[in-house]
Amino acid sequence: MAILKAINSLITERLLDKHIPALDISSPIDLDFLEDVLRHIYTLGLLAYRVQNCVLEVIGLDNEGIRELNANFRGKDMPTDVLSFPLVCDMYSTDLAQNSAPICLGSIVINYEMAQDVAKRLQHSLRDELSLLFVHGFLHILGYDHEVDNGEQRALEQSIIESLGLAKSLIVRAEG
């Protein structure tokens, strides 16, 4: 159904034109688990079409790396927990559904450093925190936008969190 490509190390100066300090990633992003999350989202019917061959990139960065991306692409010079970069303009076009070539849906950039801190502070697992960030980013890839919708994205996040049996503290976090 989907292939997740991950860069579990930091983006280097090739992309950001500067060196980012090393981040100790003792527990790299679990791609198998995120792929299970993606399959679960798929079974909930959030994808109105059946794409059999899609690629979604997942990138882990530290606070400084994601701060720079946030400044460059959103004009917000501060770290954030997750950024999404959709590559498909019309996620629901019939041409997209019939395309047999691999389709790159986009990239989800997760602030691994912030995820570790938030998981520790809210006393849930890093895996649960990364799942929330992945779900949040993926809903943006699908075109949802909590900044302008009437709560649809947050409601979907809550529904997905509950259906996956993730920590209840994530529901409170998703409401925020």
Secondary structure as UniProt FT lines:
FT   STRAND          2..7
FT   HELIX           13..16
FT   HELIX           31..43
FT   TURN            44..45
FT   STRAND          54..61
FT   HELIX           63..74
FT   STRAND          82..86
FT   TURN            91..92
FT   HELIX           94..98
FT   STRAND          103..111
FT   HELIX           112..122
FT   HELIX           126..141
FT   TURN            142..143
FT   TURN            146..148
FT   HELIX           152..164
FT   HELIX           169..175
//
